[in-house]
Amino acid sequence: MRADQAAIAHWVARDARVLDLGCGDGSLLRYLWQERHSPGYGVEIDDAKVLDCV
């Protein structure tokens, strides 16, 4: 668990829907799903990071 992800997860209500702009490799979305049962979508503009996320 990364400290920044834990801090963000603290702000997200359980079962809330999440939109992650600039989601990078999608690790925050995965963490929120596992810890808060919060489904989400990620948007990334960097082609290399999109491939990481998939």
C-alpha positions in Angstrom: 0.0 0.0 0.0 1.3 3.4 -1.0 0.7 6.3 1.5 -0.8 8.5 -1.2 -3.3 5.8 -2.2 -4.3 5.2 1.4 -4.9 9.0 1.9 -7.1 9.1 -1.3 -9.0 6.0 -0.2 -9.8 7.7 3.1 -11.7 10.3 1.1 -13.7 7.8 -1.1 -16.9 6.5 0.4 -17.4 2.7 0.3 -19.2 1.7 -2.9 -18.7 5.1 -4.5 -18.0 5.3 -8.2 -14.7 6.8 -9.2 -13.3 8.6 -12.2 -9.5 8.7 -12.2 -8.2 11.3 -14.7 -4.5 10.6 -15.4 -4.8 7.1 -14.1 -1.3 6.0 -15.1 -1.1 2.3 -14.7 -4.5 2.0 -12.9 -3.0 1.0 -9.5 -5.2 3.5 -7.6 -8.3 2.2 -9.2 -7.3 -1.4 -8.3 -6.6 -0.3 -4.7 -9.9 1.5 -4.4 -11.7 -1.6 -5.7 -10.0 -3.9 -3.3 -10.2 -1.7 -0.2 -13.4 0.4 -0.7 -15.4 -1.8 -3.1 -15.5 1.3 -5.3 -15.7 0.6 -9.0 -14.1 3.1 -11.3 -13.0 4.2 -14.7 -9.6 5.6 -15.7 -8.7 8.1 -18.4 -5.1 8.3 -19.5 -3.6 10.3 -22.4 -0.1 8.8 -22.5 -0.1 5.8 -24.9 2.5 3.9 -22.9 0.6 4.2 -19.7 -2.6 3.1 -21.4 -0.9 -0.1 -22.3 0.2 -0.6 -18.7 -3.3 -0.1 -17.5 -4.8 -2.6 -19.8 
